[in-house]
Amino acid sequence: MDDPVLLTGSEGRVGSAILGDLESKYEWRLLDREPPAADPSHEFFVADITDYDAVYEAVDGVGAVIHLAGDPRPEAPWNSVLGNNIDGTHTVMQAAVDAGVEKFVFASSNHAVGAYETEERKPDLYRTHDEFRLDGTELPRPGNLYGVSKAAGETLGRYYHDEFDLSVACVRIGNLTEGHPPIDYERGQAMWLSYRDCAHLFDCCLTADYGYEIVYGISDNDRKYYSIERAREVLGYDPQDNSAHHDD
Amino acid sequence: MDDPVLLTGSEGRVGSAILGDLESKYEWRLLDREPPAADPSHEFFVADITDYDAVYEAVDGVGAVIHLAGDPRPEAPWNSVLGNNIDGTHTVMQAAVDAGVEKFVFASSNHAVGAYETEERKPDLYRTHDEFRLDGTELPRPGNLYGVSKAAGETLGRYYHDEFDLSVACVRIGNLTEGHPPIDYERGQAMWLSYRDCAHLFDCCLTADYGYEIVYGISDNDRKYYSIERAREVLGYDPQDNSAHHDD
C-alpha cells in the first residue's frame, strides 16, 4: 500500500497495538475525536466520525481505511452506539467510497456473536476438547446493543462492497490485552488476541486481496471457539501467540 | 391470542392486507404516525415510533406486536432509515420487552438480501428451473440502505430474543400486490405475496410457538428463489396462491 492509510480511533487500544508494530510500514493519517496526548508523529485529524465533511477531508487521498472509532463499551447505551457506531460507520464508509478508497478494514467485535455462548455451551466451548466453532458465515447473535451495532457495521460493509466494489474486511476482535493473556478467565483465554498478532492481522487486511470478508481476530489459542481458518486462507494470517503457551 | 395485538404502521399496505382478512380475529390496537383517514374501528394511537413513552402506552397490555412501521421506500436516504427503521425498531422492541409482551413479528424485507441477485445469477434465479434458494440462514446482503436497516432490525430481534426471551419472527416480505401478481416482471413474480397469503402468514406468526425465526414471505410461486419451507415447518404457513396460476 503506497497511498496513506487512515486509522480512525487511533488513540484507542487497538490503534496502539497496530501502530506499535506497523508505525514505520505505512504512511499513516490518524483520526480521533480528541486531540492526541503527545505531539503526533503523523498527520492527525480531530473529528467526530458522524461529521461527513471532516471525515471526507481525512479520507480524501488515502488508499485504505482502518476504522476503529466508535463507542468501545460492551455496556454502551443504545443512543451512543446508534450514533457513534452505526451512523459513524456509515459516514466513514460513505466518505471512503466517495473519495475512491479501495480497501476498508472494519473493527467488528466478538460481541456481535456473544449470544452463541449459551448456558448449554458454557463453559465447555471455552475448553480445548470442545469442537464448537464459529467461522464467520453464521448470522450475528449479539449479547448486547454494542454487539448489535457491530453487526450493523458488518452489514453496511457488505452493502458498500456489493454496490461500490469496496474491499471490506470485518475483524471480529477477541480479547486484546497487552502482554499476558487474561489469567483465570477461560473465556478471555479462548478469545485472546496478542498485540503483535493484532498488528499482524490488520497488516494482512491491508495487503491481501479480497472482496468481502468476516474473520475472527484471535491468536492461535489452544482454547478457541472461533475458527481462524478463513483469516489464514484469505488473508495469510499467521499468528505467533497462544494463550496456552504464554508462560513459555 | 386473547390479549390485544398492536399493529404499528397500520395504515400502510401490509397493514391493509393483514386487517383485510384478520380484522375480526384479534382485538387490535393500531398505531401510525398520521391519524387515520376514516374513523378507526379499533383503538388508534397516533405516535412516532421513536417516541418511547408514546410507544410504551400503546404496547402496554398487548400480548403481541406486529411491527410494520418505518420508511418503506427502497431508495430511502440513510438518515430516514437510521431514525425511522433502526432507531424506531429498537424503541418498539424495547418498549415491548418492558411491557412484558410475549411475541413480536417484525416486517423485514426482501431488500435485506437483494444483493444476492448478482449479475451472474440474473435472470435465471427468477425462473422455475433454477434451484438457487435463500432459506433465512444466510447472512444479509442488502442492495440498498433500506435493506441494511431491515437487516439491523432482524439483529435487534435476535438480541431481544436471546436476552429477554421475546419470541421474534422476522418476515422478509416479498412483492406484495393486491389482486394480480406483477405482469411481465419476473423478479416480482418470483417474490409475489398475495394479500390473503400475507394475512395468513402473519396470522401464523401470531399463533405458532417459536423462539427466533427468519422466514420468507412469498406465495407458493413456481418461480422462486426464496424457500418457504421454514415458514411451513415452524409456523404452519400454507399459502394458497402462486403467481404462475393466477390466471386460472
HADDOCK unambig.tbl for C-alpha pairs under 7 A between the chains (distance, minus, plus):
assign (segid A and resid 115 and name CA) (segid B and resid 162 and name CA) 6.71 0.50 0.50
assign (segid A and resid 137 and name CA) (segid B and resid 139 and name CA) 6.95 0.50 0.50
assign (segid A and resid 138 and name CA) (segid B and resid 139 and name CA) 6.95 0.50 0.50
assign (segid A and resid 139 and name CA) (segid B and resid 137 and name CA) 6.95 0.50 0.50
assign (segid A and resid 139 and name CA) (segid B and resid 138 and name CA) 6.94 0.50 0.50
assign (segid A and resid 139 and name CA) (segid B and resid 139 and name CA) 5.60 0.50 0.50
assign (segid A and resid 140 and name CA) (segid B and resid 155 and name CA) 6.67 0.50 0.50
assign (segid A and resid 141 and name CA) (segid B and resid 158 and name CA) 6.15 0.50 0.50
assign (segid A and resid 141 and name CA) (segid B and resid 159 and name CA) 6.46 0.50 0.50
assign (segid A and resid 142 and name CA) (segid B and resid 159 and name CA) 5.69 0.50 0.50
assign (segid A and resid 143 and name CA) (segid B and resid 159 and name CA) 6.27 0.50 0.50
assign (segid A and resid 143 and name CA) (segid B and resid 163 and name CA) 6.98 0.50 0.50
assign (segid A and resid 144 and name CA) (segid B and resid 159 and name CA) 6.89 0.50 0.50
assign (segid A and resid 148 and name CA) (segid B and resid 155 and name CA) 6.35 0.50 0.50
assign (segid A and resid 148 and name CA) (segid B and resid 156 and name CA) 6.37 0.50 0.50
assign (segid A and resid 152 and name CA) (segid B and resid 152 and name CA) 5.57 0.50 0.50
assign (segid A and resid 155 and name CA) (segid B and resid 140 and name CA) 6.70 0.50 0.50
assign (segid A and resid 155 and name CA) (segid B and resid 148 and name CA) 6.34 0.50 0.50
assign (segid A and resid 156 and name CA) (segid B and resid 148 and name CA) 6.37 0.50 0.50
assign (segid A and resid 158 and name CA) (segid B and resid 141 and name CA) 6.16 0.50 0.50
assign (segid A and resid 159 and name CA) (segid B and resid 141 and name CA) 6.47 0.50 0.50
assign (segid A and resid 159 and name CA) (segid B and resid 142 and name CA) 5.69 0.50 0.50
assign (segid A and resid 159 and name CA) (segid B and resid 143 and name CA) 6.28 0.50 0.50
assign (segid A and resid 159 and name CA) (segid B and resid 144 and name CA) 6.88 0.50 0.50
assign (segid A and resid 162 and name CA) (segid B and resid 115 and name CA) 6.71 0.50 0.50
